[in-house]
Amino acid sequence: MRLEHKKTIRNVEDAPTKVYVSVGISSDDEFVLEGQEIGEGPETHFGDSDYEYWITVDAAHLHRLTELLIGRMRPSEKPRITRNRLLDAVHGLLKGSDTPSSDWMAWLKEHDIPYRFFSY
């Protein structure tokens, strides 16, 4: 899946487990949190040194997500501006978290926004 708009949430490279987490919006208007962990952590838990995951909110729920995080879209606002504001809002919500994917799923559950989780 190619994300057209993307913002980094977490980037840890100087640890036994490297962690990369970002959020973005796909060309199909799905909101995606994607992550990758490389190193000791996944090796210990899964027997493989690489763990990748995606948490996807379907395009049908993007409007509700936007309203909850940044308020109603201004009538004159261009979609690109709204997408950037939404990414900034999620970044603000998750920055500094040691567990952004778990925190994001908890937030989605709390606000009754359905999502899909996929990993390998």
C-alpha positions as CSV (number, residue, x, y, z in Angstrom):
1,M,0.0,0.0,0.0
2,R,1.4,3.3,-1.0
3,L,0.8,6.3,1.3
4,E,0.4,9.6,-0.4
5,H,0.6,11.7,2.7
6,K,2.8,10.5,5.5
7,K,4.2,11.7,8.9
8,T,6.7,10.0,11.2
9,I,5.4,9.2,14.7
10,R,8.4,7.3,16.1
11,N,11.9,6.6,14.8
12,V,14.3,4.7,17.0
13,E,17.5,3.6,15.4
14,D,20.0,3.5,18.3
15,A,18.6,0.6,20.3
16,P,18.7,-3.2,20.2
17,T,15.2,-3.0,18.6
18,K,14.9,-0.4,15.8
19,V,11.3,1.0,15.7
20,Y,9.7,2.9,12.8
21,V,6.1,4.1,13.1
22,S,4.3,6.5,10.7
23,V,0.8,7.5,9.8
24,G,-0.5,8.3,6.4
25,I,-3.4,8.5,4.0
26,S,-3.5,6.1,1.1
27,S,-4.6,6.9,-2.5
28,D,-7.9,5.2,-1.5
29,D,-8.3,7.7,1.4
30,E,-7.7,5.0,4.0
31,F,-5.9,6.3,7.1
32,V,-3.0,4.0,8.0
33,L,-0.6,3.6,10.9
34,E,2.2,1.5,9.8
35,G,5.1,0.2,11.9
36,Q,8.2,-1.9,11.7
37,E,10.4,-3.3,14.5
38,I,13.7,-4.9,13.7
39,G,16.0,-6.6,16.1
40,E,15.9,-8.2,19.6
41,G,12.3,-7.5,20.4
42,P,10.7,-9.3,17.5
43,E,13.3,-12.1,17.6
44,T,12.4,-12.7,21.3
45,H,8.6,-12.6,20.9
46,F,8.1,-13.9,17.4
47,G,11.3,-15.8,16.5
48,D,12.0,-13.5,13.6
49,S,14.0,-10.3,13.7
50,D,11.4,-8.3,11.6
51,Y,7.9,-7.5,12.6
52,E,5.7,-5.2,10.4
53,Y,2.1,-4.1,11.1
54,W,-0.7,-1.9,9.7
55,I,-3.7,-0.4,11.4
56,T,-6.2,0.8,8.7
57,V,-9.3,2.9,9.1
58,D,-11.4,2.7,5.9
59,A,-12.2,5.8,3.9
60,A,-15.8,5.6,5.0
61,H,-14.7,6.6,8.5
62,L,-12.2,9.3,7.5
63,H,-14.7,12.1,7.9
64,R,-15.6,11.0,11.5
65,L,-11.9,10.6,12.4
66,T,-11.3,14.1,11.0
67,E,-14.2,15.6,13.0
68,L,-13.0,14.0,16.3
69,L,-9.4,15.1,15.9
70,I,-9.6,18.5,14.2
71,G,-13.2,19.5,14.2
72,R,-15.4,20.2,11.2
73,M,-13.8,20.8,7.9
74,R,-14.0,24.4,6.8
75,P,-16.2,24.6,3.7
76,S,-13.4,26.4,1.7
77,E,-10.7,24.0,2.9
78,K,-8.9,22.0,0.3
79,P,-8.6,18.2,1.0
80,R,-4.8,18.3,1.1
81,I,-4.9,20.9,3.9
82,T,-7.3,18.8,5.8
83,R,-5.2,15.6,5.4
84,N,-2.1,17.5,6.6
85,R,-4.0,18.8,9.7
86,L,-5.3,15.3,10.4
87,L,-1.8,13.8,10.2
88,D,-0.5,16.6,12.5
89,A,-3.4,15.9,15.0
90,V,-2.6,12.1,15.2
91,H,1.1,13.0,15.5
92,G,0.3,15.2,18.4
93,L,-1.8,12.5,20.0
94,L,0.8,9.7,19.7
95,K,4.2,11.6,19.9
96,G,6.3,10.5,22.8
97,S,4.4,7.2,23.2
98,D,6.4,4.1,23.6
99,T,3.5,2.1,22.3
100,P,1.9,4.2,19.5
101,S,0.1,1.3,17.8
102,S,-1.5,0.1,21.0
103,D,-2.4,3.6,22.0
104,W,-3.9,4.3,18.5
105,M,-6.0,1.1,18.6
106,A,-7.2,2.0,22.1
107,W,-8.2,5.5,20.9
108,L,-10.1,4.1,17.9
109,K,-11.9,1.6,20.2
110,E,-12.8,4.4,22.7
111,H,-14.4,6.4,19.8
112,D,-16.1,3.5,18.1
113,I,-14.1,3.8,14.9
114,P,-13.7,0.4,13.2
115,Y,-10.2,-0.6,12.0
116,R,-8.3,-3.5,10.5
117,F,-5.1,-4.8,12.0
118,F,-2.6,-6.8,9.8
119,S,0.9,-8.0,10.7
120,Y,3.6,-10.3,9.6
